[in-house]
């Protein structure tokens, strides 16, 4: 070892190494000179037998020439697709008289929209700043050809919590008058106070009528903006200082023992399925080039099976919202009709025309046609025999039964990465009187069969872009009346390669579940469920192996068999399987160190009314760095998951409540509070709380670390100095409120700090500190004041006394 050698021997080794290096370098230099000489000789020979080299162009000119040859000049995207126009003219999604208006809006940029997070402590201040600040100031600075306000609240969103920017993203970045507003949006988005989300994407959760005690499943939660929206809803009416009893997004069949299964069912289900995404064509110009009618056909069965699985997991009396960002009736009304066929009288399609009255909408279609390649069909009987496995009976409005599933095949380009967006209340009678002009399209129909659906599909909601300057969207609200008959859903298996590819795709827009958020602080639980569970099969793990006559279904059935075999294993083999499956993800362990829990409880004076035991989890077995707090409903899920062999993959969960510290200040407690969980725990803490004046509170946020003697309020400095070293809470003292009531007030502003040897240090991230600084200054009317101004205007003295 180097450390065991004497300085002399070490010096000798270094000298010897240097000598060896010099020898090597010398030989390399000699070899280099030889090579250069040979290269020069070769160059002289070459120059004698080659034409003269033209003079070299200046570097700038050469680069320009190379660039012009390699890359053609930028051209605007072509916003045309003849097949797209023909398809939707035939489907009559809008009247012939408004077709040009419809297409004109599709070619215009989509306005940016965002939603205010009601879980944000200062969300009312944000609303006020938008209404009384930016809206008025931008009125005169940003012109709009249509006379619209630069920014305006979406009229149909409750509480004016969603806003639309009536100018393009390019203007937002380039217009100097919008610079401060752009910075405001970026900052508020960074700290989670607002969510940038397409307007029509906000609609489906609003039709769920979520309550704070509901268990909610978000079946296709990517990228997750609707899941955040659901979480905000369950937090709005919860009791202060407690996590809501609601739960968002689990999709798992729990097995308590080998004989009896306990299914986790849901009060509300959001089924925003993967789709072709042509409703997002205003923001995804590539869709004009990629679109073809096969995109919707290829996804139809996948959508049916996902939605049927949702209905199966829905509680009796529960509500499920099915939605897509597609305009295609094969992905929309055809799916709903098939769900109603398979469900019998167990499910009804609700009329929600009285809900969200300000939302302009149109009724669903009752009749449509199916296109396969260049041919159009009105019924499945018209489809050639060699295409009946591709064009399914369930795609047609007149289909009576599709109890068995059908394979899908064919090489059709499918775009599932475009997710999207929602439009005029049209009378149903008007829809039936529309002239079905097909503009010369060839429609094959050998039988005179009524091609109108028997189901009340007019209760579905269609949002078209030119009604409220938005994207396009489809929504249907289903209500479960009774349990499903098992035979009705035997066919809910996906048996084509596309479905398997979607399931095995990395999480991203348009793929099936994964991201689930359990609390307002972006607490995510990501799940990976067995294919058999995800695809909605009814077979239990003990079901006999079965194969299909179709090649594609055999592939999927084999996957199911692998799952069954894995479940049957036990002991070390099962443990190895589990470790392999969840590779790279730490296990979730209940934190049961009583000594540590008692130390934390005693140090911070946490009251017994706040349940800690049984609600704390960690991701490491020894010396847990972080301890998370979970609600009762999540606790029950984790206990069930442990009983069934960790079938649920959990990426992260709970509110981060405590973190292990490394301070050597002599603190008696090994853990400090996390700012993330402070608002939840503060009403139950009785020790280590300091109350600061607005000026000292702002100075702490601004400078992060302040010496005890430098506080404006000497009394506060003395109290801080007398506190034992360790973590503490600093609460903003406002007005004449008694300190005992402040910590129990949901509007209380507080931060986590560390009482060091001679300083008070803020334990809050820079973005959160910046956010608090701005909100505090605005809240107290001090945004334009210097410290001298505050003292001169006696804004602090009265508050301290």
VOGU-3710 file (C-alpha; in Angstrom, 3 decimals, decimal comma):
1> xxxxxxxxxx> 0,000/0,000/0,000  1,198/3,502/-0,778  0,318/4,774/2,662  2,620/2,146/4,305  5,743/3,198/2,450  8,423/5,633/3,717  8,865/9,005/1,971  12,203/7,813/0,537  10,855/4,653/-1,020  7,899/6,596/-2,348
11> xxxxxxxxxx> 10,235/9,142/-3,933  12,224/6,355/-5,587  9,130/4,781/-7,052  8,050/8,117/-8,481  11,510/8,741/-9,973  11,601/5,275/-11,543  8,163/5,792/-13,013  9,273/9,145/-14,458  12,358/7,600/-16,078  10,251/4,868/-17,641
21> xxxxxxxxxx> 7,820/7,472/-18,982  10,668/9,508/-20,525  11,929/6,408/-22,362  8,477/5,707/-23,721  7,936/9,320/-24,788  11,343/9,403/-26,489  10,646/6,314/-28,562  7,209/7,710/-29,498  8,771/10,969/-30,680  11,302/9,069/-32,831
31> xxxxxxxxxx> 8,512/6,947/-34,334  6,511/10,106/-35,010  9,363/11,779/-36,903  9,751/8,678/-39,098  6,020/8,605/-39,889  5,931/12,311/-40,794  8,906/11,860/-43,139  7,221/8,946/-44,930  3,966/10,937/-45,248  5,843/13,919/-46,783
41> xxxxxxxxxx> 7,510/11,658/-49,361  4,156/10,114/-50,303  2,585/13,571/-50,663  5,347/14,688/-53,041  4,824/11,615/-55,236  1,050/12,163/-55,272  1,350/15,838/-56,240  3,425/14,999/-59,331  0,633/12,837/-60,798  -2,484/14,808/-59,771
51> xxxxxxxxxx> -4,089/18,025/-61,114  -3,527/21,245/-59,183  -5,761/21,794/-56,153  -8,125/24,787/-56,531  -7,647/27,658/-54,071  -9,357/27,075/-50,717  -12,538/29,093/-50,042  -12,740/31,270/-46,914  -14,133/29,345/-43,910  -17,408/31,303/-43,771
61> xxxxxxxxxx> -18,105/30,856/-47,471  -17,221/27,163/-47,308  -19,556/26,621/-44,386  -22,380/28,437/-46,172  -21,875/26,381/-49,319  -21,756/23,133/-47,373  -24,872/24,098/-45,437  -26,842/24,963/-48,567  -25,971/21,633/-50,135  -26,606/19,503/-47,047
71> xxxxxxxxxx> -29,814/21,097/-45,774  -32,590/22,640/-47,892  -34,170/25,875/-46,642  -36,930/25,481/-44,024  -40,410/25,066/-45,385  -43,623/25,460/-43,372  -45,448/22,163/-42,705  -48,049/21,121/-45,236  -51,404/21,245/-43,485  -53,237/19,115/-46,014
81> xxxxxxxxxx> -54,365/15,488/-46,150  -56,956/14,532/-48,735  -57,700/11,199/-47,048  -58,363/12,964/-43,736  -60,846/15,373/-45,354  -62,634/12,631/-47,291  -62,944/10,433/-44,194  -64,517/13,047/-41,945  -66,776/14,412/-44,684  -68,218/10,933/-45,040
91> xxxxxxxxxx> -68,601/10,579/-41,269  -70,434/13,925/-41,099  -68,838/14,989/-37,822  -69,856/18,564/-38,729  -72,493/19,928/-41,094  -71,540/20,616/-44,691  -72,151/24,362/-44,225  -69,490/24,660/-41,515  -66,879/22,375/-43,074  -64,628/25,204/-44,263
101> xxxxxxxxxx> -64,746/26,878/-40,846  -63,902/23,567/-39,193  -60,899/22,945/-41,450  -59,746/26,550/-41,137  -59,529/26,299/-37,353  -57,679/22,972/-37,577  -54,912/24,768/-39,455  -54,527/27,475/-36,796  -52,215/27,171/-33,767  -53,814/25,895/-30,585
111> xxxxxxxxxx> -54,037/28,488/-27,770  -51,968/27,678/-24,692  -53,940/26,934/-21,519  -53,080/26,255/-17,899  -54,779/25,321/-14,653  -54,199/26,711/-11,138  -53,408/24,127/-8,479  -55,896/24,604/-5,635  -53,572/22,716/-3,281  -51,145/25,616/-3,583
121> xxxxxxxxxx> -51,226/27,700/-0,402  -51,315/30,954/-2,362  -53,672/29,916/-5,161  -56,070/32,777/-4,348  -53,232/35,272/-4,738  -52,387/33,736/-8,122  -56,017/34,061/-9,236  -56,064/37,693/-8,110  -52,803/38,458/-9,904  -54,186/37,032/-13,138
131> xxxxxxxxxx> -57,558/38,765/-12,858  -56,498/42,139/-11,523  -52,912/42,284/-12,707  -51,966/40,562/-15,945  -55,405/40,582/-17,543  -55,663/44,361/-17,216  -52,062/45,195/-18,025  -52,026/43,041/-21,164  -55,339/44,431/-22,373  -53,749/47,462/-24,008
141> xxxxxxxxxx> -50,357/45,962/-24,822  -51,335/42,806/-26,720  -53,805/43,234/-29,557  -56,058/40,490/-30,864  -57,652/40,601/-34,292  -60,846/39,087/-32,878  -61,056/41,593/-30,037  -60,446/38,916/-27,396  -58,650/39,559/-24,137  -54,995/38,558/-24,113
151> xxxxxxxxxx> -55,752/36,086/-21,327  -59,154/34,917/-20,130  -60,551/32,238/-17,801  -62,195/29,238/-19,442  -65,904/29,899/-18,792  -66,831/26,273/-18,181  -64,090/25,466/-15,646  -65,273/25,888/-12,020  -63,907/28,768/-9,971  -62,041/30,510/-12,830
161> xxxxxxxxxx> -59,143/28,165/-12,138  -58,297/27,466/-15,797  -57,024/30,146/-18,188  -56,462/30,491/-21,905  -53,840/32,564/-23,688  -55,337/34,109/-26,802  -52,012/34,478/-28,555  -49,508/32,033/-29,958  -46,556/30,446/-28,152  -44,273/32,331/-30,543
171> xxxxxxxxxx> -45,756/35,655/-29,438  -45,345/34,631/-25,818  -41,609/34,142/-26,349  -40,948/37,100/-28,661  -43,263/39,912/-27,537  -41,537/42,177/-25,000  -44,874/43,121/-23,447  -45,401/39,464/-22,558  -41,958/38,895/-21,080  -42,964/39,294/-17,413
181> xxxxxxxxxx> -46,041/37,144/-17,947  -43,905/34,449/-19,566  -41,529/34,476/-16,594  -44,511/34,237/-14,263  -45,790/31,149/-16,083  -42,392/29,464/-16,047  -41,832/30,062/-12,360  -45,309/29,031/-11,204  -45,094/25,916/-13,344  -41,670/25,034/-11,933
191> xxxxxxxxxx> -42,877/25,102/-8,317  -46,118/23,271/-9,147  -48,577/26,112/-8,594  -49,944/25,854/-12,121  -50,176/22,986/-14,600  -49,877/23,619/-18,314  -52,601/21,443/-19,785  -54,673/21,532/-22,941  -58,163/22,876/-22,305  -60,120/19,856/-23,507
201> xxxxxxxxxx> -57,845/17,553/-21,522  -59,227/19,176/-18,364  -62,807/18,161/-19,163  -63,003/14,378/-18,444  -62,117/14,568/-14,706  -64,841/17,187/-14,197  -67,518/14,666/-15,238  -66,364/12,124/-12,635  -67,933/14,085/-9,739  -65,078/13,080/-7,427
211> xxxxxxxxxx> -65,567/13,050/-3,639  -62,797/13,064/-0,981  -63,497/9,464/0,102  -63,508/7,947/-3,375  -61,109/5,311/-4,642  -60,208/6,434/-8,158  -58,526/4,570/-11,001  -56,751/6,487/-13,747  -56,314/3,689/-16,255  -54,018/5,360/-18,769
221> xxxxxxxxxx> -52,191/8,004/-16,767  -49,621/9,437/-19,134  -48,348/12,103/-18,990  -50,390/12,563/-15,805  -51,979/16,028/-15,918  -55,474/14,576/-15,422  -54,187/12,579/-12,452  -52,924/15,779/-10,835  -56,325/17,272/-11,495  -58,032/14,362/-9,719
231> xxxxxxxxxx> -55,721/14,747/-6,746  -56,545/18,416/-6,431  -60,226/17,519/-6,395  -59,903/15,046/-3,519  -57,819/17,520/-1,517  -60,199/20,453/-1,906  -62,751/19,320/0,677  -60,553/17,279/3,011  -60,205/18,040/6,698  -57,287/20,322/7,501
241> xxxxxxxxxx> -54,199/18,514/8,737  -55,199/15,107/7,396  -54,633/13,236/4,176  -57,900/12,501/2,347  -59,226/8,962/2,468  -59,351/8,926/-1,326  -56,937/6,918/-3,428  -55,911/7,516/-7,034  -54,878/4,772/-9,468  -54,337/1,185/-8,681
251> xxxxxxxxxx> -55,212/-1,613/-11,095  -54,589/-4,915/-9,416  -56,441/-8,054/-8,449  -55,410/-8,955/-4,898  -55,291/-12,580/-3,784  -55,739/-12,989/-0,029  -55,234/-16,749/-0,270  -55,281/-19,513/-2,849  -59,029/-20,063/-2,568  -60,560/-16,609/-2,366
261> xxxxxxxxxx> -59,710/-13,410/-4,196  -60,334/-9,880/-3,025  -60,727/-7,455/-5,851  -59,836/-3,804/-5,397  -62,771/-1,895/-6,900  -63,201/1,796/-7,567  -65,844/4,466/-7,092  -64,613/6,443/-10,090  -62,587/5,426/-13,142  -61,020/7,680/-15,737
271> xxxxxxxxxx> -60,477/5,722/-18,944  -58,653/8,122/-21,269  -57,487/5,422/-23,658  -54,616/5,359/-26,184  -55,971/6,679/-29,468  -54,989/7,893/-32,935  -54,848/11,433/-31,545  -56,151/13,323/-34,573  -57,986/15,668/-32,220  -54,573/17,160/-31,396
281> xxxxxxxxxx> -53,809/18,001/-35,011  -53,663/21,745/-34,210  -50,584/21,275/-32,033  -49,096/18,224/-33,745  -48,616/19,217/-37,365  -46,948/15,898/-38,120  -50,412/14,347/-37,868  -51,320/15,870/-41,243  -48,635/13,751/-42,872  -49,115/10,561/-40,852
291> xxxxxxxxxx> -52,889/10,289/-40,630  -54,732/7,366/-42,199  -58,050/5,696/-41,373  -56,334/2,471/-40,343  -54,976/4,172/-37,217  -58,383/4,162/-35,574  -59,300/0,677/-36,791  -56,107/-0,770/-35,389  -56,751/0,654/-31,902  -60,467/-0,124/-31,656
301> xxxxxxxxxx> -60,252/-3,516/-29,933  -57,543/-2,358/-27,563  -59,794/0,512/-26,503  -62,770/-1,808/-25,999  -60,753/-4,192/-23,840  -59,248/-1,477/-21,661  -62,675/0,053/-21,112  -64,276/-3,326/-20,338  -61,580/-3,952/-17,758  -62,472/-0,597/-16,261
311> xxxxxxxxxx> -66,166/-1,481/-16,059  -65,256/-4,759/-14,412  -63,261/-2,899/-11,713  -65,957/-0,256/-11,193  -68,100/-0,499/-8,058  -71,850/-0,842/-8,479  -73,137/2,726/-8,383  -69,792/4,022/-9,621  -69,094/6,253/-12,604  -66,575/5,773/-15,415
321> xxxxxxxxxx> -65,595/8,408/-17,964  -64,346/7,104/-21,323  -62,483/9,660/-23,423  -60,192/10,049/-26,420  -58,508/12,890/-28,242  -59,740/11,423/-31,510  -62,583/12,449/-33,812  -62,964/8,938/-35,255  -66,317/7,235/-34,464  -64,607/3,827/-34,660
331> xxxxxxxxxx> -62,589/4,836/-31,584  -65,477/6,647/-29,926  -69,159/5,791/-30,457  -68,334/2,291/-31,758  -66,421/1,532/-28,549  -69,244/2,815/-26,329  -71,820/0,805/-28,274  -69,732/-2,336/-27,828  -69,343/-1,681/-24,099  -73,132/-1,377/-23,762
341> xxxxxxxxxx> -73,646/-4,588/-25,763  -71,217/-6,582/-23,649  -72,456/-5,168/-20,363  -76,126/-5,839/-20,997  -78,289/-4,047/-18,456  -75,425/-3,689/-15,983  -74,250/-0,341/-17,386  -76,031/2,759/-18,644  -74,818/5,719/-20,677  -75,581/8,861/-18,664
351> xxxxxxxxxx> -77,069/12,074/-19,974  -74,771/14,791/-18,550  -76,096/17,675/-20,647  -76,941/19,627/-17,468  -73,374/19,382/-16,114  -70,817/22,075/-17,053  -73,449/24,174/-18,874  -70,857/26,658/-20,182  -69,049/23,893/-22,084  -70,141/23,974/-25,734
361> xxxxxxxxxx> -70,670/20,409/-26,887  -72,305/18,337/-29,607  -74,155/15,007/-29,370  -72,506/11,745/-30,297  -73,063/10,135/-33,698  -75,685/7,438/-34,109  -74,523/6,304/-37,515  -71,128/6,068/-39,196  -69,251/3,990/-41,727  -66,051/1,977/-41,605
371> xxxxxxxxxx> -63,230/2,394/-44,090  -60,702/-0,323/-44,843  -57,955/0,758/-47,202  -59,942/2,448/-50,012  -63,287/0,713/-49,429  -66,202/1,890/-47,293  -68,654/-0,435/-45,515  -71,963/0,128/-43,741  -72,257/-3,329/-42,155  -69,888/-6,154/-41,322
381> xxxxxxxxxx> -71,660/-8,400/-43,843  -70,335/-6,144/-46,600  -66,723/-6,803/-45,617  -64,846/-9,351/-47,796  -64,105/-12,639/-46,030  -60,350/-12,097/-46,158  -60,727/-8,819/-44,233  -63,286/-9,832/-41,607  -60,552/-10,478/-39,052  -59,344/-6,906/-39,489
391> xxxxxxxxxx> -62,630/-5,049/-39,844  -64,588/-6,220/-36,782  -68,357/-6,359/-36,224  -67,985/-4,108/-33,168  -66,795/-1,263/-35,398  -70,258/-0,888/-36,939  -73,302/0,850/-35,437  -75,663/-2,010/-36,361  -73,646/-4,793/-34,723  -75,712/-6,957/-32,364
401> xxxxxxxxxx> -73,133/-9,031/-30,530  -69,372/-9,368/-30,277  -69,029/-11,871/-27,483  -65,818/-13,307/-28,815  -62,712/-11,291/-29,428  -61,131/-11,021/-32,837  -57,521/-10,909/-33,929  -56,053/-7,830/-35,549  -53,406/-7,877/-38,208  -51,992/-5,840/-41,021
411> xxxxxxxxxx> -49,181/-3,361/-41,280  -50,783/-0,043/-40,462  -48,870/2,910/-39,095  -50,264/3,834/-35,699  -49,452/7,042/-33,886  -50,185/6,797/-30,153  -47,862/9,561/-29,027  -50,258/12,404/-29,690  -52,570/12,967/-26,770  -54,839/15,565/-26,604
421> xxxxxxxxxx> -57,525/17,870/-26,341  -62,148/19,178/-26,781  -67,289/22,218/-28,438  -71,707/23,821/-29,699  -74,831/22,334/-28,349  -76,528/20,980/-31,459  -80,043/19,654/-31,307  -80,291/15,925/-31,833  -83,031/16,430/-34,395  -80,684/18,658/-36,387
431> xxxxxxxxxx> -78,174/15,816/-36,481  -80,695/13,396/-37,942  -81,629/15,839/-40,711  -78,064/16,338/-41,922  -77,586/15,609/-45,601  -75,137/12,705/-45,826  -73,154/13,890/-48,822  -70,180/11,588/-49,375  -68,573/13,732/-52,069  -68,266/10,799/-54,416
441> xxxxxxxxxx> -66,719/8,346/-51,968  -67,389/4,703/-52,763  -69,545/3,059/-50,079  -70,242/-0,638/-50,360  -73,519/-2,034/-49,018  -75,096/-5,193/-50,362  -77,821/-5,395/-47,687  -80,431/-2,806/-46,863  -79,922/-2,855/-43,094  -80,524/0,043/-40,757
451> xxxxxxxxxx> -77,000/1,263/-39,940  -78,122/3,399/-37,004  -77,137/2,310/-33,521  -79,913/1,228/-31,171  -78,096/2,733/-28,184  -78,606/6,352/-26,997  -75,224/7,480/-28,310  -76,475/11,068/-28,569  -75,684/11,209/-24,828  -71,990/11,080/-25,703
461> xxxxxxxxxx> -70,117/14,379/-25,910  -68,214/15,582/-28,947  -66,082/18,714/-28,689  -65,056/20,192/-32,019  -62,316/22,817/-32,396  -64,201/25,720/-33,964  -66,854/25,958/-31,244  -64,603/27,226/-28,443  -61,207/27,528/-30,145  -59,855/24,275/-28,723
471> xxxxxxxxxx> -58,722/20,825/-29,733  -61,151/17,988/-30,460  -62,255/15,479/-27,825  -64,779/12,716/-27,178  -66,336/11,896/-23,784  -68,871/9,354/-22,573  -70,023/8,931/-18,960  -71,029/5,414/-17,880  -72,860/4,380/-14,701  -72,684/0,832/-13,317
481> xxxxxxxxxx> -76,076/-0,449/-12,194  -75,255/-4,058/-11,238  -72,378/-6,578/-11,316  -71,380/-7,841/-14,725  -72,331/-11,298/-15,888  -69,034/-13,152/-16,285  -70,029/-14,598/-19,647  -70,516/-11,135/-21,068  -66,849/-10,255/-20,694  -65,177/-13,551/-21,543
491> xxxxxxxxxx> -63,990/-11,958/-24,754  -62,141/-9,038/-23,238  -58,710/-10,342/-24,174  -56,392/-8,460/-26,489  -55,013/-10,875/-29,031  -52,957/-8,930/-31,506  -49,349/-7,848/-31,681  -50,174/-4,151/-31,433  -51,658/-4,606/-27,983  -48,613/-6,501/-26,762
501> xxxxxxxxxx> -46,321/-3,835/-28,195  -48,263/-1,117/-26,406  -48,085/-2,959/-23,115  -44,372/-3,514/-23,365  -43,634/0,034/-24,466  -41,725/2,307/-22,068  -44,054/4,678/-20,160  -44,945/7,703/-22,220  -47,852/9,555/-23,802  -50,491/7,187/-25,104
511> xxxxxxxxxx> -49,388/4,048/-23,288  -51,138/2,089/-20,568  -50,893/2,968/-16,808  -47,964/3,522/-14,738  -47,871/6,942/-13,163  -50,137/7,309/-10,190  -50,097/10,201/-7,808  -51,301/9,774/-4,269  -50,822/13,190/-2,700  -50,625/16,825/-3,649
521> xxxxxxxxxx> -46,820/16,962/-3,495  -46,335/14,850/-6,640  -46,298/11,587/-4,734  -46,284/9,012/-7,440  -46,954/5,322/-7,374  -45,970/3,663/-10,592  -47,363/0,261/-11,229  -46,573/-2,570/-13,560  -49,259/-5,215/-13,564  -49,182/-8,663/-15,111
531> xxxxxxxxxx> -50,380/-8,703/-18,710  -53,276/-10,922/-17,706  -54,490/-8,348/-15,208  -53,838/-5,307/-17,391  -55,631/-6,719/-20,394  -58,755/-7,503/-18,431  -58,882/-11,282/-18,666  -61,313/-13,055/-16,396  -59,203/-16,175/-15,998  -57,865/-16,935/-12,524
541> xxxxxxxxxx> -54,307/-18,056/-12,033  -55,500/-21,653/-11,802  -57,225/-21,583/-15,183  -56,123/-24,281/-17,564  -53,765/-23,222/-20,321  -55,583/-22,488/-23,512  -54,389/-21,593/-26,978  -56,091/-19,915/-29,870  -56,234/-20,886/-33,480  -54,766/-17,479/-34,282
551> xxxxxxxxxx> -51,013/-17,042/-34,226  -51,123/-13,647/-32,560  -53,367/-14,823/-29,733  -51,044/-17,757/-29,096  -48,219/-15,315/-28,418  -50,245/-13,472/-25,799  -51,612/-16,663/-24,262  -48,031/-17,847/-23,825  -47,285/-14,666/-21,917  -50,239/-15,405/-19,659
561> xxxxxxxxxx> -48,937/-18,910/-19,052  -45,574/-17,498/-18,003  -47,377/-15,341/-15,457  -49,253/-18,347/-14,105  -46,090/-20,394/-13,773  -44,332/-17,540/-11,975  -47,222/-17,209/-9,533  -47,089/-20,930/-8,757  -43,466/-20,808/-7,691  -42,468/-20,288/-4,085
571> xxxxxxxxxx> -39,498/-19,900/-1,747  -36,135/-18,845/-3,161  -37,273/-19,267/-6,761  -40,158/-16,830/-6,230  -37,834/-14,399/-4,479  -35,423/-14,483/-7,432  -38,309/-13,945/-9,846  -39,469/-10,945/-7,834  -36,017/-9,428/-7,645  -35,574/-9,856/-11,377
581> xxxxxxxxxx> -38,979/-8,322/-12,123  -38,466/-5,251/-9,944  -34,793/-4,783/-10,758  -33,583/-1,291/-9,894  -36,566/-0,480/-7,671  -36,101/-0,551/-3,896  -38,752/-2,341/-1,848  -41,278/-0,447/0,265  -40,844/-1,323/3,944  -42,938/-0,316/6,907
591> xxxxxxxxxx> -40,765/1,690/9,313  -41,068/-0,049/12,692  -38,127/1,283/14,705  -39,990/2,226/17,871  -36,968/3,935/19,442  -36,571/6,295/16,474  -40,317/6,993/16,287  -40,405/7,840/20,003  -37,346/10,064/19,616  -39,001/12,011/16,760
601> xxxxxxxxxx> -42,322/12,257/18,610  -40,666/13,521/21,766  -38,293/15,962/20,029  -41,032/17,746/18,069  -43,836/17,193/20,542  -46,051/15,387/18,024  -49,479/14,757/19,504  -50,930/11,268/19,790  -53,918/12,314/17,673  -51,646/12,214/14,626
611> xxxxxxxxxx> -51,146/8,494/13,837  -47,492/7,754/13,061  -47,168/4,076/13,893  -48,180/1,911/10,965  -48,217/4,922/8,615  -44,468/5,341/8,094  -42,593/3,624/5,275  -39,063/3,731/3,907  -37,120/2,368/0,927  -34,054/1,078/2,804
621> xxxxxxxxxx> -33,805/-1,576/5,502  -30,874/-0,089/7,449  -30,426/3,534/8,545  -33,349/4,832/6,554  -32,443/8,167/4,973  -36,016/9,205/4,270  -39,249/8,292/6,010  -42,571/8,754/4,206  -46,056/9,116/5,618  -48,938/7,250/3,945
631> xxxxxxxxxx> -52,707/7,468/4,345  -54,898/4,689/5,686  -56,064/3,609/2,228  -52,508/3,344/0,902  -51,502/1,434/4,035  -54,194/-1,159/3,317  -52,984/-1,554/-0,269  -49,394/-2,086/0,860  -50,450/-4,709/3,377  -52,404/-6,565/0,698
641> xxxxxxxxxx> -49,503/-6,253/-1,716  -47,170/-7,834/0,852  -49,582/-10,722/1,352  -49,749/-11,562/-2,356  -46,008/-11,511/-2,998  -45,310/-7,920/-4,026  -47,256/-8,044/-7,294  -47,330/-4,253/-7,399  -44,230/-2,378/-8,504  -43,979/0,854/-6,517
651> xxxxxxxxxx> -41,634/3,566/-7,752  -42,412/6,140/-5,063  -45,198/6,932/-2,630  -46,294/8,905/0,406  -45,447/12,341/1,735  -41,778/12,721/2,612  -42,028/13,520/6,325  -38,593/12,994/7,927  -34,990/12,942/6,663  -31,857/11,725/8,427
661> xxxxxxxxxx> -29,369/14,554/9,026  -25,577/14,498/9,335  -25,122/17,525/11,545  -22,539/17,468/14,323  -24,212/20,265/16,288  -25,220/17,875/19,050  -28,858/17,362/18,083  -30,560/14,639/20,155  -32,842/13,539/17,284  -31,342/11,803/14,241
671> xxxxxxxxxx> -34,066/13,051/11,882  -35,260/16,464/10,732  -38,606/17,513/9,296  -39,131/17,672/5,534  -40,657/20,858/4,124  -42,776/18,656/1,882  -44,730/17,228/4,814  -44,742/20,300/7,065  -48,246/21,511/6,206  -49,663/18,113/7,109
681> xxxxxxxxxx> -47,827/17,755/10,426  -47,740/21,375/11,687  -51,150/21,377/13,487  -49,932/18,442/15,602  -46,498/19,803/16,605  -46,168/21,449/20,031  -42,406/21,953/20,348  -39,561/23,694/18,513  -41,804/26,343/16,926  -40,654/29,959/16,614
691> xxxxxxxxxx> -42,848/32,871/15,482  -41,182/35,484/13,265  -42,284/38,948/12,186  -42,852/39,473/8,457  -39,533/41,309/8,116  -37,464/38,610/9,835  -39,357/35,909/7,969  -38,613/37,574/4,635  -34,961/38,106/5,588  -34,625/34,405/6,389
701> xxxxxxxxxx> -36,007/33,504/2,974  -33,794/36,018/1,232  -30,469/35,295/2,955  -31,102/31,657/3,954  -28,723/31,878/6,931  -28,796/34,667/9,571  -26,837/35,134/12,783  -28,999/35,298/15,901  -27,847/38,841/16,679  -28,813/40,109/13,207
711> xxxxxxxxxx> -32,561/39,606/13,472  -34,587/42,834/13,525  -36,742/41,520/16,350  -34,233/40,985/19,174  -36,748/38,885/21,055  -36,914/36,435/18,152  -33,123/36,286/18,015  -32,936/35,514/21,734  -35,551/32,764/21,445  -33,639/31,224/18,538
721> xxxxxxxxxx> -30,374/31,362/20,485  -31,942/29,681/23,521  -33,281/26,778/21,460  -31,350/23,501/21,562  -29,488/22,715/18,299  -31,464/20,866/15,658  -34,451/21,155/13,366  -37,189/23,681/14,125  -40,149/25,410/12,489  -40,395/29,151/11,876
731> xxxxxxxxxx> -43,966/30,406/11,501  -44,959/33,759/10,043  -46,661/35,867/12,706  -49,375/38,021/11,153  -51,610/40,607/12,809  -52,805/40,019/16,345  -53,619/36,332/16,018  -52,678/34,319/19,125  -49,736/32,039/18,366  -51,639/29,007/19,619
741> xxxxxxxxxx> -54,167/29,318/16,775  -51,762/30,162/13,975  -50,292/26,686/13,555  -53,804/25,222/13,209  -54,840/27,665/10,480  -54,545/26,093/6,974  -53,396/29,460/5,592  -50,425/29,598/7,981  -47,068/30,162/6,304  -44,215/28,189/7,863
751> xxxxxxxxxx> -40,762/26,895/6,889  -38,368/24,231/8,163  -35,131/25,633/9,612  -32,008/24,357/11,359  -30,805/25,961/14,563  -27,034/25,810/14,199  -24,263/26,901/16,562  -24,750/30,601/15,906  -27,154/30,888/12,996  -30,659/30,055/11,872
761> xxxxxxxxxx> -30,604/28,243/8,501  -33,522/27,738/6,110  -34,077/24,127/4,918  -36,154/24,936/1,832  -35,192/24,428/-1,824  -34,237/27,533/-3,880  -37,349/27,375/-6,128  -39,632/27,105/-3,089  -37,806/29,941/-1,315  -38,163/32,154/-4,366
771> xxxxxxxxxx> -41,865/31,300/-4,589  -42,428/32,077/-0,909  -40,550/35,364/-1,204  -42,676/36,557/-4,103  -45,960/35,401/-2,585  -45,125/36,901/0,804  -44,170/40,261/-0,659  -47,361/40,315/-2,721  -49,485/39,118/0,183  -48,180/41,857/2,500
781> xxxxxxxxxx> -48,106/44,566/-0,154  -44,332/44,868/0,105  -43,302/43,868/-3,413  -41,854/47,325/-4,167  -40,500/48,094/-0,680  -36,907/48,089/0,505  -35,996/47,242/4,105  -35,694/50,978/4,842  -39,190/51,484/3,474  -40,559/48,742/5,710
791> xxxxxxxxxx> -39,003/50,298/8,824  -39,945/53,842/7,838  -43,555/52,926/7,218  -43,691/51,039/10,548  -45,003/47,942/8,799  -43,145/45,683/11,164  -43,282/47,349/14,576  -47,020/46,998/14,977  -46,942/43,345/14,004  -44,193/42,515/16,494
801> x> -45,933/44,228/19,393
//
